[in-house]
């Protein structure tokens, strides 16, 4: 009783086909196949080493580039 026989699986398959219909199951199968293919392509593309992006230069309030040793933060008073 712990495992399902082939007859159990055939009955489940018959019920699923009766509920969804063959056309809907075919569409779901092709969508699932396309998703798996897209995932595999994404994993293949993701394995290539990426070049690190250069950060944008910091612009101060007057529009010029800030000094490289200056960190622009807003200080808040403790209450």
N, C-alpha and C positions, 0 to 999 in steps of 0.2 A: 504494500500500500504506500510505501515511501516514495517510489519512483513512478513516473508516468510512462505508460506503454505507448506504442505507436498509434493505437486506436484512440487514446486520449488526445494525442496531438492532432490527429485527423479531425476529430470532432471540434476541437478548438479552432482549427483552420477553417472548417466549414462554417462555423458560427461567425467568425471574423469576416469571411467573404460575404455571408448573407447580410451582415450589418453594414459594411462599408461599400460593397460592390467591387467588381474587378477594375473598373475604370479609375475609381478613387485610389485603390491600392496601387495601380500602375503609376499614377501620378505621384503618390507618396514615395514609391520606390525610386523614381527618377529624381525627385527632389533630394532624397537621402543620398543617392549616389553623387549628385552634384555637390552636396555639402561636404561629403567625405573627400571628393577630389579637390575642392577648394581648400579644405583643411590641410591636406597633404602638400598642396602647392605653397600654402602659407608657411608651413613648417620647413619646407625646402628653402624658401626665400629667407626665412628668419635665421637659418643656420649660417649664412654668409656674414663675415665680420663687417660691422658698420663703422664708418668713419665718424668720429665724434663731431658734433655740430659746434661751431664757434659761437660763443655767446654774443649777444648784441651789445654794442658799446653803450655805457650808461650816459644819459643826457641829463644835465642839471637843469634847474629852473630857467636859467637864462639862455638855454639852447646849445651851449658848448659842451664838449666832452669833459667829464669830471676827471680829476686827478686819479691815477690808478691806485694810490694808497688811501684814498678817501672812501669811507663807507657812509652812504647817505641813509640814515634812519631817523625816525621820529621818536624822540624821547617823551615818555609820559610821566607825569607826576604821580607818586604814590599817594593815595588818600587814606 
